Amino acid sequence: MATVKRRSTVPYYAAAGTWVIYALLFPLYRVPHFLFVAVVSGVVFFIMNAVCGTVEVTVPDPPKKEESTGNPELDKMIKDGNLAISEMKRLNTSIKDEKISADIDRLEDLSAKIFAQVKSDPSKLPQIRKFMDYYLPTALKLLNTYASLPAQDVQGENIADAKKNIERSMDLLVTAFENQLDKLFQADALDVNADIAALEGMLNMDGLTGNEFTK
């Protein structure tokens, strides 16, 4: 929120009111009448403008313009990812079970790391397409269902079974999110292994490794 100064509308209403009041009390059908009221309304406007020419008003901050990476698909991932994490946080506040809450915290953390990794290397976008289209929405759907179950008037067998099934699925979801993050580093791990193998080969050829390393 910001406070800005704007011209007050009071002088304009006061000047207009002068015309209305004069027309109600005095004749207004000759040119001198109009000239007289015009002068009076001008004086009223001047006085009121001096008294309350500007006022301070509070206005909401302008909406932040979403930053664009220049890649529409990456922009969509960032937007959808932020919405998903916000939804997890919202659901976490309404779920009282400590184990489920801890699992949601873990899903939030893993999701943020997945999105950060892809944002830093957009070539990895195809690797999380199924994660974005299915696994993440399904996780949110299950959590929404779990959060809504305690609000039901009847806590019957079906509701209890649904809660237990969702609770069991949380460990599976956490593992899936962990594996998704790990897979994003698969190519990096291969590059590291290749670099190390090349380095060892050159060191051996140049006789710089020493006997122990060679063995």
C-alpha positions as a printed NumPy array, in Angstrom:
array([[  0.   ,   0.   ,   0.   ],
       [  1.194,   3.525,  -0.816],
       [  0.072,   7.002,   0.225],
       [ -0.199,   9.565,  -2.568],
       [ -1.471,  13.131,  -2.821],
       [ -4.371,  13.863,  -5.146],
       [ -6.42 ,  16.954,  -5.889],
       [ -9.526,  17.112,  -3.762],
       [-12.927,  17.057,  -5.481],
       [-14.436,  19.304,  -2.786],
       [-13.744,  22.604,  -4.644],
       [-15.522,  21.306,  -7.741],
       [-18.558,  20.159,  -5.78 ],
       [-18.629,  23.472,  -3.887],
       [-18.566,  25.488,  -7.119],
       [-21.29 ,  23.326,  -8.647],
       [-23.322,  23.622,  -5.451],
       [-23.157,  27.408,  -5.714],
       [-25.036,  27.239,  -9.011],
       [-27.669,  24.898,  -7.596],
       [-28.264,  26.992,  -4.472],
       [-28.511,  30.233,  -6.452],
       [-30.957,  28.679,  -8.93 ],
       [-33.179,  27.56 ,  -6.049],
       [-33.181,  30.916,  -4.276],
       [-32.819,  33.544,  -7.008],
       [-33.809,  34.04 , -10.649],
       [-31.372,  32.652, -13.196],
       [-32.576,  33.55 , -16.659],
       [-30.607,  36.66 , -17.666],
       [-26.98 ,  37.088, -18.704],
       [-26.087,  39.218, -15.638],
       [-27.441,  36.439, -13.395],
       [-25.164,  33.876, -15.05 ],
       [-22.185,  36.211, -14.872],
       [-22.791,  36.867, -11.18 ],
       [-23.092,  33.168, -10.321],
       [-19.995,  32.401, -12.383],
       [-17.983,  34.937, -10.397],
       [-19.332,  33.688,  -7.07 ],
       [-18.689,  30.029,  -7.93 ],
       [-15.153,  30.96 ,  -9.022],
       [-14.509,  32.629,  -5.673],
       [-15.926,  29.612,  -3.836],
       [-13.72 ,  27.281,  -5.895],
       [-10.627,  29.398,  -5.154],
       [-11.307,  29.455,  -1.401],
       [-12.065,  25.719,  -1.158],
       [ -9.064,  24.848,  -3.301],
       [ -6.835,  26.821,  -0.93 ],
       [ -8.331,  25.04 ,   2.083],
       [ -8.384,  21.48 ,   0.762],
       [ -6.681,  21.518,  -2.613],
       [ -4.944,  18.169,  -2.111],
       [ -5.701,  15.143,   0.029],
       [ -3.669,  12.077,   0.929],
       [ -5.181,   8.788,  -0.166],
       [ -3.976,   5.215,   0.239],
       [ -3.85 ,   3.196,  -2.949],
       [ -2.943,  -0.465,  -3.405],
       [  0.435,  -1.267,  -4.854],
       [  0.317,  -1.985,  -8.584],
       [  0.388,  -5.707,  -9.395],
       [  3.877,  -6.986,  -9.931],
       [  4.627,  -7.752, -13.526],
       [  5.548, -11.375, -13.942],
       [  9.115, -11.745, -15.096],
       [  9.557, -13.612, -18.337],
       [ 12.483, -15.855, -19.168],
       [ 11.729, -15.646, -22.87 ],
       [ 10.796, -19.331, -22.837],
       [  6.979, -19.749, -22.654],
       [  7.225, -23.357, -21.474],
       [  9.683, -22.423, -18.725],
       [  7.515, -19.453, -17.708],
       [  4.516, -21.776, -17.389],
       [  6.525, -24.216, -15.261],
       [  7.626, -21.409, -12.93 ],
       [  4.071, -20.067, -12.612],
       [  2.496, -23.506, -12.078],
       [  5.281, -24.461,  -9.691],
       [  4.786, -21.375,  -7.533],
       [  1.031, -22.006,  -7.44 ],
       [  1.577, -25.639,  -6.443],
       [  3.934, -24.721,  -3.586],
       [  1.511, -22.031,  -2.386],
       [ -1.29 , -24.595,  -2.397],
       [  0.827, -27.026,  -0.367],
       [  1.492, -24.313,   2.202],
       [ -2.217, -23.493,   2.4  ],
       [ -3.176, -27.12 ,   2.879],
       [ -0.441, -27.638,   5.448],
       [ -1.981, -24.989,   7.699],
       [ -5.303, -26.857,   7.756],
       [ -3.883, -30.353,   8.333],
       [ -3.212, -31.126,  11.994],
       [ -1.55 , -34.523,  11.601],
       [  2.163, -34.022,  12.369],
       [  3.356, -36.837,  10.108],
       [  1.364, -35.594,   7.113],
       [  2.465, -32.04 ,   7.824],
       [  6.114, -33.106,   7.869],
       [  5.615, -34.964,   4.573],
       [  4.091, -31.839,   3.012],
       [  7.091, -29.816,   4.193],
       [  9.33 , -32.333,   2.461],
       [  7.271, -32.195,  -0.752],
       [  7.457, -28.398,  -0.713],
       [ 11.239, -28.474,  -0.321],
       [ 11.733, -31.08 ,  -3.041],
       [  9.398, -29.269,  -5.434],
       [ 11.252, -25.995,  -4.938],
       [ 14.583, -27.711,  -5.632],
       [ 13.193, -29.402,  -8.76 ],
       [ 11.885, -26.11 , -10.146],
       [ 15.124, -24.289,  -9.276],
       [ 17.191, -26.935, -11.046],
       [ 15.088, -26.769, -14.218],
       [ 15.047, -22.967, -14.127],
       [ 18.848, -22.95 , -14.052],
       [ 18.976, -25.483, -16.912],
       [ 15.844, -25.286, -19.122],
       [ 17.096, -28.21 , -21.227],
       [ 15.84 , -30.417, -18.381],
       [ 12.231, -29.311, -18.9  ],
       [ 11.223, -32.475, -20.793],
       [ 12.395, -34.565, -17.821],
       [  9.728, -33.103, -15.518],
       [  6.828, -32.958, -17.972],
       [  5.138, -36.031, -16.491],
       [  5.921, -34.767, -13.003],
       [  4.13 , -31.474, -13.782],
       [  1.223, -33.038, -15.693],
       [  0.445, -35.96 , -13.398],
       [  2.422, -36.551, -10.212],
       [  2.279, -33.013,  -8.828],
       [ -1.456, -32.484,  -9.579],
       [ -2.261, -35.913,  -8.127],
       [ -0.364, -35.106,  -4.936],
       [ -2.321, -31.862,  -4.581],
       [ -5.597, -33.653,  -5.234],
       [ -4.884, -36.22 ,  -2.523],
       [ -3.874, -33.53 ,  -0.046],
       [ -7.005, -31.511,  -0.804],
       [ -9.11 , -34.598,  -0.204],
       [ -7.296, -35.358,   3.058],
       [ -7.775, -31.782,   4.275],
       [-11.516, -31.889,   3.514],
       [-12.272, -35.237,   5.192],
       [-12.27 , -34.008,   8.835],
       [-14.922, -31.433,   7.911],
       [-17.477, -34.126,   7.11 ],
       [-20.288, -34.541,   9.624],
       [-20.047, -38.33 ,   9.478],
       [-16.749, -40.081,  10.125],
       [-17.644, -43.496,   8.726],
       [-15.63 , -46.438,   7.502],
       [-15.162, -45.082,   3.973],
       [-13.771, -41.783,   5.237],
       [-11.425, -43.568,   7.646],
       [-10.187, -45.855,   4.857],
       [ -9.62 , -42.895,   2.546],
       [ -7.54 , -41.126,   5.191],
       [ -5.434, -44.22 ,   5.838],
       [ -4.812, -44.781,   2.124],
       [ -3.701, -41.182,   1.636],
       [ -1.447, -41.391,   4.7  ],
       [  0.181, -44.508,   3.266],
       [  0.653, -42.844,  -0.111],
       [  2.587, -39.919,   1.346],
       [  5.784, -41.937,   1.818],
       [  5.472, -43.074,  -1.793],
       [  5.037, -39.487,  -2.992],
       [  8.032, -38.263,  -1.026],
       [ 10.157, -41.041,  -2.539],
       [  8.889, -40.217,  -6.032],
       [  9.725, -36.528,  -5.629],
       [ 13.198, -37.42 ,  -4.316],
       [ 13.821, -39.687,  -7.303],
       [ 12.604, -37.002,  -9.695],
       [ 15.11 , -34.548,  -8.26 ],
       [ 17.892, -37.15 ,  -8.378],
       [ 17.187, -37.925, -12.045],
       [ 17.735, -34.295, -12.956],
       [ 21.392, -34.764, -11.951],
       [ 21.848, -37.962, -13.989],
       [ 23.449, -36.222, -16.955],
       [ 25.646, -34.164, -14.632],
       [ 26.834, -37.324, -12.891],
       [ 27.722, -38.905, -16.253],
       [ 29.665, -35.798, -17.243],
       [ 31.555, -35.866, -13.955],
       [ 32.462, -39.539, -14.398],
       [ 33.612, -38.895, -17.953],
       [ 35.72 , -35.922, -16.876],
       [ 37.33 , -37.922, -14.063],
       [ 38.055, -40.864, -16.373],
       [ 39.665, -38.529, -18.916],
       [ 41.66 , -36.809, -16.175],
       [ 42.937, -40.115, -14.78 ],
       [ 43.914, -41.268, -18.268],
       [ 45.931, -38.142, -18.998],
       [ 47.597, -38.185, -15.569],
       [ 48.633, -41.828, -16.095],
       [ 49.986, -41.093, -19.559],
       [ 52.019, -38.203, -18.24 ],
       [ 53.228, -40.184, -15.233],
       [ 51.783, -37.716, -12.768],
       [ 49.7  , -40.07 , -10.675],
       [ 52.333, -41.86 ,  -8.632],
       [ 52.592, -45.584,  -8.063],
       [ 49.768, -45.813,  -5.553],
       [ 47.246, -44.043,  -7.767],
       [ 48.296, -46.134, -10.786],
       [ 47.741, -49.341,  -8.88 ]])
